[in-house]
Amino acid sequence: MNLNSPTEEDYLGIYSIMFWTLTLIGVFKYVFIALNADDNGEGGTFALYSLLCRHINIGNLPSRNVNSSTGVLYSNRSMTSETRSKLGKFLEESITAQRILLFIAMLGMCMLIGDGILTPAISVLSAIDGLRGPFPSVSKSAVEAISAVVLLALFLLQKHGTARVSFLFSPIMGTWTLTTPIIGVYSFLRFYPSIFKAVSPHYIVHFFLRNRRKGWELLGGTVLCITGAEAMFADLGHFNKRSIQMACLLTIYPSLVLTYAGQTAYLIKHPDDHNDGFYKFVPHPVYWPMFVIATLAAIVASQSLISATFSVIKQSVTLDYFPRVKVVHTSKHKEGEVYSPETNYILMVLCILVILGFGDGKDIGNAFGVVVILVMFITTLLLTLVMIIIWRAPVALAMLYFVPFFIIEGVYVSAVLTKIPKGGWFPFLVSVVLAFIMFVWYHGRQRKLEYEMRNKISVDSFNRLLSSLEIQRAPGLCFFYSNIQDGLTPLLGHYVRNMRSLHKVTILTTFRYLLVSKVDPNERIIIRKLGIEGLYGCVIQYGYADSLNVEGDNYISQVTNSMREHIRYNFDGLSPTSLEGEISQLEKAEEEAVVHVRGKTRFHIGVQTSFSDKILLGFYEFLHGNCRSALPALGVPLQQRMIIGMVYNT
């Protein structure tokens, strides 16, 4: 609390700020508006960005949509040039605007990851701090140590998944949501029954007129009352939209309003007792039960943000926005339950460092406030674009949303920026570093794709290459991985020229990650003949909420089964004998040997390379050299892998 001697009027003003912040941002913005801006059931800042990419030509992915009838990728958007808004046309034509929008979306994702670092730290630390009420002799260092041990155990248990204990989450949070407002009602009836007169906005006006700069700085703390709103939107893919809206309006919102009312009533009667406001207003007979409930609720809240971080990382890796890390599905029945060992241990170290480094919950709260309001500010910007470009809302109507929330959240942002020297720098720095890594990685991947598209080989050129050289057709089945679908990758020509051989059945395999949440299983694998005997093209399509749920032999059988179906239904005038011969050749090749060939390409960074490319591509090569291969995720045995190298000019 920045106020030296807070008065009754000050506390009423603070409660009025929190009430209207919860109502306007938590209810009107998120429950009534943002939850309707889902991308095939997925929520969050990245879902908003992907929604924009799928309706106007601003995405950097080569394809963003699926023809549901044919399963073929196409690049046309649902909006024609005649119906597209002026704002949409501007974004399509401005490369700079597209890159800024991409970086903003990435920063929003990284802020959520920063939330995943701070939520476990502040939640568990605040809950364990309740030990100091009955036992004043317990030091802050002891509270920090106990909190660190609890978090250590929580992170070490992540590899086992949450399926075994998830049935406890709802009862714990239900108990928390029920008990805290009961205590709140008891508190305001006992200490200040007229607390709800603070709902009148004039208390906010008087608060700022009376406290001026100190009142403005206090906004950096009051913003914490809506910490879960963005997480609620980001978790949309795990729940039904209607159930979230009902839960928020019927339980969460009333619970918070009553709990904060009870705390405010207690503080009005005990104006200087504002440190550790939660446990102070809990009646003594129920202190220990509430301590247990608060600790369990803190662990559940921590788990939800840790799981959300795993999901964000998985989506980023799937869409090639982030260096590849290991992602494991911990449940056979729930698609969203994933675990990333590298991410888990990095989060664990950062969370424990936050507790031991900051110690004071106020400093962590300052850091938390920066993350919370900045990601909400980003959501407001992206949601406004969705309203104008996709929902086709009149600009005046969109401005009725944008202007009030831009002002409210802008004021909050200005207040939390003052907290950056007091701990807010940490999540901001982490988010910027992560966003830079994502931007550099994606920039490098796009530059490689652009090079391959410029130097791709046509089928006729490749056929002439096979004829001009003494190429032997080796027995077996070869999966040759490529980043391009239209044409043949230059890596294939490089491979054939140097190896002077090509497998009898070669499948040019491309993984196409679409800016949709899920791809229909019937449209996942697309096979086509390439006009050369034994040479096929295969596109495996996944959305960012899909799983590469294939392992070794299962993966091969899925592709070969799709090839058999393609050959049978697209025989192109082949005789039954030729048809069976082609299928027999495929089956024989699969029995003889299977090899997976992928390229390991590098950029040649020379004297003529620009200064920016030397930095960006140099850092990309560092990331690329230290990340996981894409093939282990498919369960491909080591003895079946082959890597060929090639240097690309910048």
C-alpha positions in Angstrom: 0.0 0.0 0.0 1.5 3.3 -1.1 -0.8 5.4 1.0 0.8 6.4 4.3 -2.4 6.7 6.4 -5.3 5.2 4.4 -8.7 6.5 5.4 -12.2 5.0 5.1 -12.7 7.0 1.9 -9.5 5.6 0.4 -10.5 2.1 1.0 -14.0 2.7 -0.5 -12.3 4.2 -3.5 -9.9 1.2 -3.9 -12.9 -1.2 -3.6 -14.8 0.8 -6.2 -11.8 0.6 -8.6 -11.6 -3.2 -8.1 -15.3 -3.6 -8.5 -15.5 -1.8 -11.8 -12.2 -3.3 -13.1 -13.7 -6.8 -12.5 -17.0 -5.8 -14.0 -15.7 -4.0 -17.1 -12.6 -6.0 -18.0 -13.4 -9.4 -16.4 -17.1 -9.6 -17.4 -17.8 -7.2 -20.3 -14.5 -7.6 -22.1 -13.7 -11.3 -21.6 -16.9 -13.0 -20.7 -19.2 -11.2 -23.2 -16.8 -10.3 -26.0 -13.4 -12.1 -26.0 -14.9 -15.5 -25.5 -16.8 -15.1 -28.8 -13.5 -14.5 -30.7 -12.4 -18.1 -30.6 -10.5 -19.9 -33.4 -12.3 -23.2 -33.8 -12.7 -23.4 -30.0 -9.2 -22.2 -29.1 -8.6 -18.9 -27.2 -5.8 -16.6 -26.3 -3.7 -14.0 -28.1 -2.3 -16.5 -30.6 -5.8 -17.8 -31.5 -6.8 -14.2 -32.3 -3.7 -13.8 -34.5 -4.4 -17.1 -36.3 -8.0 -16.0 -36.8 -6.8 -12.9 -38.6 -4.3 -14.9 -40.7 -7.1 -17.3 -41.8 -9.3 -14.5 -43.1 -6.8 -12.1 -44.7 -3.5 -12.7 -46.4 -1.1 -11.6 -43.6 0.2 -14.9 -42.2 3.7 -16.1 -43.0 2.7 -19.7 -43.2 2.5 -21.0 -46.8 -1.0 -22.3 -46.2 -3.7 -21.5 -43.7 -6.9 -23.3 -44.7 -8.2 -26.7 -45.7 -10.8 -27.5 -48.3 -13.1 -29.7 -46.4 -14.4 -31.4 -49.4 -11.2 -32.4 -51.1 -8.6 -32.1 -48.3 -6.4 -29.9 -50.5 -4.7 -26.9 -49.2 -5.8 -23.6 -50.6 -4.7 -20.0 -50.0 -7.9 -18.1 -50.8 -9.5 -16.5 -47.8 -13.2 -16.3 -46.9 -13.1 -12.6 -47.8 -12.8 -11.5 -51.4 -11.0 -8.3 -52.3 -14.3 -6.6 -52.7 -15.5 -7.3 -49.2 -12.2 -7.0 -47.4 -12.0 -3.9 -45.2 -9.5 -1.1 -45.8 -7.7 -2.1 -42.6 -7.4 -5.6 -43.9 -6.0 -4.4 -47.3 -3.5 -2.2 -45.4 -2.3 -5.2 -43.4 -2.0 -7.3 -46.5 0.1 -4.7 -48.3 2.3 -3.6 -45.5 5.1 -6.1 -44.6 6.2 -3.9 -41.7 2.6 -4.0 -40.2 2.5 -7.7 -40.6 5.8 -8.2 -38.8 4.7 -5.8 -36.0 1.4 -7.7 -35.7 3.3 -11.0 -35.6 5.7 -9.7 -32.9 2.8 -8.4 -30.8 1.1 -11.8 -31.0 4.3 -13.5 -30.0 4.8 -11.1 -27.1 1.3 -11.9 -25.9 2.2 -15.6 -25.9 5.4 -15.0 -24.1 3.6 -12.9 -21.5 1.4 -15.9 -20.8 4.6 -18.0 -20.3 5.8 -15.2 -17.9 2.5 -15.7 -16.1 3.4 -19.4 -15.9 6.6 -18.4 -14.0 5.1 -15.9 -11.6 1.7 -17.5 -10.8 3.2 -20.5 -9.0 5.7 -18.3 -7.2 3.2 -15.7 -5.9 0.4 -18.2 -5.3 2.3 -20.7 -3.2 4.4 -18.0 -1.4 1.2 -16.0 -0.4 -0.5 -19.2 0.8 2.5 -20.5 2.8 2.9 -17.0 4.3 -0.2 -17.8 6.4 2.1 -19.7 8.7 3.4 -16.4 10.1 0.0 -15.4 11.5 -0.2 -18.0 14.3 3.6 -18.4 14.4 5.2 -14.9 14.2 8.6 -16.5 14.9 8.5 -18.1 11.5 10.9 -16.0 9.4 10.4 -14.9 5.8 13.4 -17.1 4.8 11.6 -20.1 6.2 8.4 -19.3 4.2 10.5 -18.9 1.1 12.3 -22.2 1.7 9.0 -24.1 2.3 7.4 -22.5 -0.8 10.5 -23.5 -2.9 10.2 -27.1 -1.7 6.4 -27.2 -2.5 7.1 -25.9 -6.0 10.1 -28.3 -6.5 7.8 -31.2 -5.7 5.1 -29.8 -8.0 7.4 -29.5 -10.9 9.0 -32.9 -10.3 5.6 -34.5 -10.5 4.7 -33.0 -13.8 6.2 -35.9 -15.8 3.5 -38.2 -14.4 0.7 -35.9 -15.8 -2.3 -34.5 -14.0 -4.8 -37.3 -14.9 -4.4 -39.1 -11.6 -5.1 -36.1 -9.4 -7.2 -33.9 -11.7 -10.4 -35.2 -10.2 -9.4 -33.2 -7.0 -9.1 -29.9 -8.8 -12.8 -29.1 -9.1 -13.7 -29.9 -5.5 -10.7 -27.8 -4.3 -11.5 -24.8 -6.4 -15.2 -25.2 -5.7 -14.5 -25.2 -1.9 -12.3 -22.1 -2.3 -14.9 -20.3 -4.4 -17.6 -21.1 -1.8 -15.8 -20.5 1.4 -14.1 -17.2 0.7 -17.3 -15.3 -0.2 -18.9 -16.7 3.0 -16.1 -15.2 5.0 -16.4 -12.0 3.0 -20.1 -11.7 3.8 -19.4 -12.4 7.5 -16.7 -9.8 7.5 -18.6 -6.9 5.9 -21.7 -7.6 8.0 -19.6 -7.5 11.1 -17.3 -4.6 10.2 -19.0 -2.4 7.6 -22.5 -3.4 6.3 -22.8 -0.4 4.0 -19.7 -1.4 1.9 -21.6 -1.7 -1.3 -22.2 2.0 -1.5 -18.6 2.0 -2.9 -20.1 0.7 -6.1 -20.8 4.3 -7.0 -18.1 5.5 -9.4 -17.8 8.9 -7.6 -15.7 7.2 -5.0 -13.1 6.5 -7.7 -13.1 10.2 -8.8 -12.7 11.4 -5.2 -9.9 8.8 -4.6 -7.8 10.2 -7.4 -8.6 13.8 -6.6 -7.5 13.2 -3.1 -4.4 11.0 -3.7 -3.3 12.1 -7.2 0.1 10.5 -8.0 0.0 8.0 -5.1 -3.5 6.9 -6.2 -2.3 6.4 -9.7 0.7 4.4 -8.6 -1.6 2.2 -6.5 -3.2 0.9 -9.7 -0.2 -1.3 -10.2 -1.5 -3.3 -7.2 -5.2 -3.2 -7.9 -4.7 -4.7 -11.4 -4.0 -8.0 -9.6 -7.7 -8.4 -9.0 -8.2 -9.6 -12.6 -5.2 -11.9 -12.9 -7.2 -14.9 -14.1 -9.2 -13.2 -16.9 -6.6 -13.8 -19.7 -5.9 -17.3 -18.5 -9.7 -17.9 -18.7 -9.6 -16.8 -22.3 -6.5 -18.8 -23.1 -8.0 -22.0 -21.6 -11.0 -21.8 -23.8 -9.9 -24.8 -25.8 -10.2 -27.0 -22.7 -13.8 -26.0 -21.8 -17.1 -25.2 -23.4 -17.6 -21.4 -23.9 -21.0 -21.5 -22.3 -19.7 -23.3 -19.3 -17.0 -20.7 -18.8 -19.4 -17.9 -19.1 -21.8 -19.5 -16.6 -19.1 -20.3 -14.1 -17.7 -16.8 -14.3 -21.0 -15.0 -14.0 -22.6 -17.3 -11.4 -19.7 -18.2 -9.2 -16.3 -16.5 -9.8 -17.5 -13.0 -10.2 -19.9 -12.9 -7.2 -17.2 -14.7 -5.2 -14.6 -12.1 -5.9 -17.0 -9.2 -5.4 -18.0 -10.5 -1.9 -14.5 -11.6 -0.9 -13.0 -8.2 -1.7 -16.0 -6.5 0.0 -15.2 -8.4 3.2 -11.5 -7.6 3.0 -12.3 -3.9 2.5 -14.7 -3.9 5.4 -12.1 -5.4 7.6 -9.5 -2.8 6.6 -11.8 0.1 7.1 -12.0 -0.9 10.8 -8.3 -1.8 10.9 -6.9 0.8 8.5 -3.2 0.2 9.3 -3.4 -3.6 9.1 -3.2 -3.9 5.3 -0.1 -6.2 5.2 -1.2 -9.8 4.4 -4.9 -8.6 3.9 -6.3 -12.1 3.2 -5.3 -14.0 6.3 -6.0 -11.1 8.6 -9.7 -11.0 7.8 -10.2 -14.8 8.2 -11.9 -15.5 11.6 -9.7 -17.5 14.0 -12.0 -20.6 14.3 -11.6 -21.3 10.6 -8.0 -20.1 10.2 -6.4 -23.5 9.7 -9.0 -24.9 7.4 -8.7 -21.8 5.2 -4.9 -22.1 5.3 -5.2 -25.7 4.0 -7.8 -24.7 1.3 -5.7 -21.6 0.3 -2.6 -23.8 -0.1 -4.3 -26.4 -2.1 -6.0 -23.7 -4.3 -2.6 -22.1 -4.9 -1.2 -25.5 -6.0 -4.1 -26.0 -8.4 -3.8 -22.4 -9.8 0.0 -23.1 -10.3 -0.8 -26.3 -12.0 -3.2 -24.7 -14.4 -0.6 -22.1 -15.5 2.1 -24.7 -15.8 -0.2 -26.8 -18.0 -1.1 -23.7 -20.0 2.6 -23.0 -20.6 3.2 -26.5 -21.8 0.2 -26.1 -24.2 1.6 -22.8 -25.5 5.0 -24.2 -26.1 3.5 -27.2 -27.8 1.5 -25.0 -30.1 4.5 -22.8 -30.9 6.7 -25.8 -31.7 4.0 -27.3 -33.9 3.7 -24.1 -35.9 7.4 -23.7 -36.1 7.5 -20.5 -34.1 9.8 -21.9 -31.5 12.9 -24.1 -31.4 11.9 -27.8 -31.2 11.7 -29.2 -27.6 10.4 -32.5 -26.5 6.6 -32.7 -26.0 5.1 -35.8 -24.3 1.4 -36.6 -24.1 0.7 -37.7 -20.6 -2.8 -38.9 -21.1 -4.3 -41.3 -23.7 -7.7 -39.8 -23.3 -7.2 -36.1 -23.0 -5.5 -34.4 -26.0 -4.6 -31.2 -24.0 -2.5 -33.0 -21.3 1.1 -32.5 -22.5 4.5 -32.3 -20.8 7.7 -30.8 -22.0 10.8 -31.8 -19.9 13.0 -28.9 -21.0 10.2 -26.3 -20.4 9.3 -27.9 -17.1 12.8 -27.7 -15.7 13.4 -24.1 -17.0 10.1 -23.1 -15.4 11.1 -24.8 -12.1 14.5 -23.0 -11.9 13.0 -19.6 -12.8 10.1 -20.0 -10.3 12.5 -20.9 -7.5 14.8 -18.1 -8.4 11.9 -15.7 -8.3 11.0 -16.8 -4.8 14.5 -16.8 -3.5 15.6 -13.7 -5.5 12.6 -11.4 -4.9 11.4 -13.0 -1.6 9.0 -10.2 -0.8 5.5 -11.0 -2.2 5.1 -7.3 -3.1 8.0 -7.4 -5.5 6.6 -10.5 -7.1 3.2 -8.8 -7.2 4.8 -5.9 -9.1 6.2 -8.3 -11.6 2.9 -10.1 -11.9 1.0 -6.9 -12.6 3.3 -6.0 -15.5 2.5 -9.4 -17.2 -1.2 -9.3 -16.5 -2.0 -5.9 -17.9 0.3 -6.0 -20.9 -1.2 -9.3 -22.2 -4.7 -7.8 -21.7 -3.6 -4.7 -23.6 -2.4 -6.9 -26.5 -5.7 -8.8 -26.4 -7.6 -5.5 -26.7 -5.6 -4.5 -29.8 -6.0 -7.9 -31.6 -9.7 -8.1 -30.6 -10.3 -4.7 -32.2 -8.8 -5.9 -35.5 -11.0 -9.1 -35.3 -14.1 -6.9 -34.8 -13.3 -4.7 -37.8 -11.8 -7.2 -40.3 -13.6 -10.5 -39.5 -16.8 -9.5 -37.7 -17.3 -6.6 -40.1 -18.4 -4.4 -37.3 -18.7 -0.7 -38.2 -15.6 1.3 -37.1 -17.7 3.5 -34.9 -19.0 0.4 -33.0 -15.6 -1.1 -32.7 -14.3 2.2 -31.3 -17.0 2.0 -28.6 -15.1 -1.1 -27.5 -11.6 0.0 -28.2 -11.5 3.5 -26.8 -12.8 2.8 -23.3 -10.7 -0.3 -22.8 -7.7 1.3 -24.4 -8.0 4.2 -21.9 -8.6 1.9 -18.9 -5.9 -0.6 -19.7 -3.6 2.2 -20.9 -3.8 3.9 -17.5 -3.1 0.6 -15.8 -0.1 0.0 -18.2 1.3 3.5 -17.3 1.0 2.6 -13.6 2.6 -0.8 -13.8 5.5 0.6 -15.9 6.5 2.4 -12.7 6.9 -1.0 -11.1 9.5 -2.2 -13.6 12.4 -1.1 -11.4 10.8 -2.8 -8.4 10.5 -6.3 -9.9 8.5 -5.7 -13.0 11.6 -5.9 -15.1 11.9 -9.6 -14.7 8.8 -10.9 -16.6 9.1 -8.1 -19.1 12.7 -9.2 -19.8 11.8 -12.9 -20.0 8.9 -12.1 -22.3 11.0 -9.9 -24.7 13.8 -12.5 -24.8 11.3 -15.3 -25.5 9.6 -13.2 -28.2 13.0 -12.4 -29.8 13.9 -16.1 -29.8 10.5 -16.9 -31.5 10.9 -14.1 -34.0 14.5 -15.1 -34.9 13.5 -18.8 -35.2 10.6 -18.1 -37.4 12.6 -15.6 -39.5 15.2 -18.2 -40.1 12.7 -20.9 -41.0 11.0 -18.5 -43.5 14.3 -17.6 -45.1 15.0 -21.3 -45.7 11.6 -21.8 -47.1 12.0 -18.8 -49.4 15.3 -20.2 -50.7 13.8 -23.6 -51.3 10.8 -22.0 -53.2 13.2 -20.0 -55.4 15.4 -23.0 -56.1 12.7 -25.7 -56.3 13.0 -28.4 -59.0 10.1 -29.1 -61.4 9.1 -32.7 -62.0 10.2 -32.5 -65.6 13.6 -31.2 -64.6 14.0 -33.9 -62.1 13.0 -36.5 -64.6 15.7 -35.2 -67.0 18.2 -35.3 -64.2 17.4 -39.0 -63.6 17.8 -39.7 -67.3 21.1 -37.8 -67.7 22.8 -39.6 -64.8 23.3 -43.2 -64.2 20.9 -43.3 -61.3 20.3 -46.7 -59.7 17.0 -47.4 -58.0 17.8 -48.9 -54.6 15.4 -51.4 -53.0 13.3 -50.1 -50.2 11.0 -47.3 -49.1 12.3 -43.8 -48.5 10.6 -41.0 -46.7 12.3 -37.8 -48.0 11.3 -34.8 -45.8 10.7 -31.5 -47.5 9.4 -28.1 -46.5 7.7 -27.3 -49.8 4.7 -29.0 -51.5 4.6 -27.3 -54.9 7.6 -28.7 -56.7 10.6 -30.7 -55.5 13.0 -29.5 -52.8 16.5 -28.6 -54.0 17.7 -31.1 -51.3 16.4 -33.9 -53.5 18.5 -32.9 -56.5 21.5 -32.4 -54.2 21.0 -35.9 -52.8 20.6 -37.6 -56.2 23.6 -35.8 -57.8 25.9 -36.9 -54.9 24.4 -40.4 -54.1 23.7 -41.4 -57.7 20.7 -43.4 -56.4 17.0 -43.2 -55.6 14.9 -45.7 -53.7 12.3 -47.6 -55.8 9.6 -46.0 -53.7 10.3 -42.5 -52.5 7.8 -40.4 -50.7 8.4 -36.7 -50.5 6.9 -35.9 -47.1 5.8 -32.5 -46.0 4.4 -31.6 -42.6 1.9 -28.8 -43.1 1.0 -27.1 -39.8 -2.2 -25.1 -40.4 -3.4 -22.0 -38.6 -6.5 -24.0 -37.4 -6.9 -25.7 -34.1 -7.6 -29.2 -35.5 -7.6 -30.9 -38.9 -10.2 -33.6 -39.7 -8.6 -37.1 -39.5 -9.8 -37.8 -43.1 -7.9 -34.8 -44.4 -4.8 -35.3 -42.4 -2.8 -37.3 -45.0 -2.9 -36.3 -48.6 -1.2 -38.4 -51.3 -0.4 -37.6 -54.9 1.6 -39.1 -57.7 4.4 -37.0 -59.1 4.5 -38.4 -62.6 7.7 -40.5 -62.1 7.6 -44.2 -61.3 7.8 -44.8 -57.6 7.8 -41.1 -56.7 5.0 -39.8 -54.5 4.1 -36.6 -52.7 2.7 -36.8 -49.2 1.4 -33.9 -47.1 0.6 -34.5 -43.4 -1.6 -31.8 -42.0 -1.9 -30.7 -38.4 -3.5 -27.9 -36.5 -1.9 -26.2 -33.5 -4.1 -28.1 -31.1 -3.5 -31.5 -32.8 -0.9 -34.0 -31.7 1.7 -35.7 -33.8 0.2 -38.9 -32.3 2.3 -41.3 -34.4 5.0 -43.7 -33.5 7.5 -45.4 -35.9 5.6 -48.4 -37.5 2.2 -46.8 -36.8 3.3 -43.7 -38.7 4.6 -45.7 -41.7 1.4 -47.8 -41.8 -0.8 -44.7 -41.8 1.0 -43.3 -44.8 1.2 -46.5 -46.7 -2.5 -47.3 -46.1 -3.3 -43.8 -47.5 -1.1 -44.5 -50.5 -2.9 -47.8 -51.2 -6.3 -46.0 -51.0 -5.0 -43.3 -53.3 -3.7 -45.8 -55.9 -7.0 -47.8 -55.9 -9.2 -44.7 -56.2 -7.0 -42.8 -58.6 -5.9 -45.5 -61.0 -6.0 -43.2 -64.1 -6.8 -45.9 -66.6 -4.4 -48.4 -65.2 -5.2 -52.1 -65.9 -6.0 -54.3 -62.8 -2.6 -55.9 -63.3 -0.7 -52.6 -63.3 -2.8 -51.5 -60.3 -1.9 -54.5 -58.3 1.7 -54.3 -59.5 2.0 -50.8 -58.1 0.5 -51.8 -54.8 2.8 -54.9 -54.7 5.8 -52.7 -55.4 4.9 -50.5 -52.4 4.4 -53.5 -50.1 7.7 -55.1 -51.2 9.6 -51.8 -50.7 8.1 -51.5 -47.2 9.3 -55.1 -46.4 12.8 -54.6 -47.8 13.9 -51.5 -45.9 12.7 -48.2 -44.7 14.8 -45.1 -44.5 14.0 -41.5 -43.4 16.1 -38.8 -45.1 16.0 -35.2 -43.9 18.2 -32.3 -44.8 20.4 -30.4 -42.4 20.8 -27.1 -44.1 22.9 -24.1 -43.0 23.1 -20.5 -44.2 26.3 -19.2 -45.7 26.9 -16.0 -43.8 29.6 -14.2 -45.8 31.0 -10.8 -46.5 28.0 -9.8 -48.6 25.5 -10.7 -45.9 23.7 -7.7 -44.4 24.5 -6.7 -40.8 20.9 -7.6 -39.7 21.1 -11.0 -41.3 24.5 -11.7 -39.7 22.8 -11.2 -36.3 19.4 -12.8 -37.0 20.6 -15.7 -39.1 23.7 -16.3 -36.9 21.5 -16.6 -33.8 19.1 -18.8 -35.8 22.0 -21.2 -36.7 22.9 -21.3 -33.0 19.3 -22.2 -32.0 19.0 -24.7 -34.9 22.2 -26.4 -33.9 21.0 -26.9 -30.3 17.4 -27.9 -30.7 15.9 -31.3 -31.1 15.4 -33.0 -34.5 11.9 -33.1 -36.0 12.2 -36.9 -36.5 12.4 -38.2 -33.0 8.9 -36.8 -32.4 7.7 -39.4 -34.9 9.4 -42.3 -33.1 11.7 -43.1 -36.0 14.4 -45.6 -35.0 18.0 -44.2 -35.2 19.1 -46.9 -37.6 16.5 -45.7 -40.2 17.6 -42.0 -40.2 19.8 -40.4 -42.7 20.9 -36.7 -42.7 22.2 -34.9 -45.7 23.8 -31.5 -45.5 23.5 -28.5 -47.8 24.6 -24.8 -47.6 22.1 -22.1 -48.6 23.1 -18.7 -49.8 21.7 -15.8 -47.9 
